[in-house]
Amino acid sequence: MPAKDFFNRCQPVQLYIVLSMSIAYFLVQLVLSHITHALTLLMASYHMLCNIFALIGCIVTIKVRQKFYGKINFY
């Protein structure tokens, strides 16, 4: 039962998976851009950071909506 409670608190799980993968990809891009001194890769990594902020905003919005209106059904 504790695993079920954990996954119920982490709704929507898909956004958390995408967020963690995006953070990992951002860090890889950032490290590689500093190793290779590639400006294009550095720009791409900061673009990924912008996407991470958007994903965090989506998660916060969903959590606030759940607090005021109840559970959201994701199909």
C-alpha atoms as one frame of an Amber mdcrd trajectory, in Angstrom:
protein
   0.000   0.000   0.000   2.768   2.588   0.620   3.796   2.448  -3.053   0.222
   3.150  -4.103   0.075   6.174  -1.795   3.384   7.435  -3.170   2.144   7.218
  -6.770  -1.149   8.886  -5.844   0.792  11.834  -4.396   2.975  12.036  -7.529
   0.158  12.455 -10.021   0.717  12.939 -12.958   3.646  10.530 -12.978   4.365
  11.126 -16.668   5.280  14.765 -16.041   7.683  13.789 -13.272   9.356  11.262
 -15.572   9.709  13.841 -18.344  10.979  16.412 -15.830  13.683  14.104 -14.487
  14.776  13.106 -17.998  14.870  16.767 -19.063  17.020  17.702 -16.077  19.430
  14.871 -16.883  19.588  15.933 -20.545  20.154  19.560 -19.522  23.063  18.588
 -17.286  24.644  16.433 -20.000  24.344  19.255 -22.532  25.761  21.780 -20.082
  28.769  19.630 -19.193  29.497  18.752 -22.814  29.234  22.383 -23.884  31.819
  23.388 -21.294  34.132  20.531 -22.261  33.948  21.239 -26.000  33.451  25.044
 -25.743  30.501  24.718 -28.132  28.322  27.816 -27.980  25.476  26.140 -29.864
  25.343  23.317 -27.333  25.347  25.858 -24.502  22.407  27.676 -26.089  20.551
  24.375 -26.480  21.142  23.536 -22.827  19.680  26.848 -21.665  16.728  26.318
 -23.992  16.204  22.984 -22.215  16.328  24.886 -18.908  13.447  27.029 -20.156
  11.510  23.846 -20.929  12.241  22.574 -17.413  10.763  25.751 -15.928   7.661
  25.256 -18.091   7.286  21.665 -16.881   7.612  22.788 -13.268   4.907  25.374
 -13.946   2.644  22.658 -15.343   3.158  20.477 -12.284   2.466  23.379  -9.909
  -0.668  24.300 -11.846  -1.959  20.720 -11.695  -1.240  20.504  -7.947  -3.052
  23.786  -7.249  -6.022  22.682  -9.345  -6.171  19.357  -7.497  -6.139  21.199
  -4.185  -9.122  23.378  -5.073 -11.171  21.154  -7.408 -10.225  17.588  -6.510
  -8.524  14.822  -8.441  -7.957  15.179 -12.198  -8.526  12.143 -14.402  -5.740
  11.561 -16.911  -6.540   9.070 -19.633
